Amino acid sequence: MKIRLREIDLCNDLEKCAEWYRSERVLLGSEGKHITVYDEQTVFRMYSHLNRIGNVYIIECFFENKWLSIGDITLSPVMIPIVIGDDRFIGQGFGKRALKLLIEIAQFYQYSCLTVSKVFSYNKASQRLFESLGFFIKTEYIDEHDELCYSYELIL
């Protein structure tokens, strides 16, 4: 199945993206155990912030003869949040393929390294994803909610 990254269009994408951040699975992996739900306003503020510090892309796959938005990923000097929001596409390699595309974009823009600022210790899937593409644990720390977290880095 083909995938692509396209820059987010907050006016047209917000409603779909907000659906993803109502999912317990998404919030647990991306925001932590202390967050239970994001409303549309919170999702808008999150994407606005991410667009100020980097570029937010929507992950799309060609499914049933059309491009379908299934998640998001951000290229930023300080973080690379990634979410597969559509449950139908979890565990099928879409996150890895999207991250490979993001690495190509970073290389095009001559990034020297990529940093993942926060991966929860219980988020084994994200750890496997980043490590499978050559990221290494840079630091281990306890966050403000007493959760063990890792930051990762990839030298380009």
Summary of the structure (lengths in Angstrom):
residues: 156
radius of gyration: 14.8
end to end distance: 27.1
largest distance: 45.3
contacts: 446
relative contact order: 0.15
helix: 38%
strand: 32%
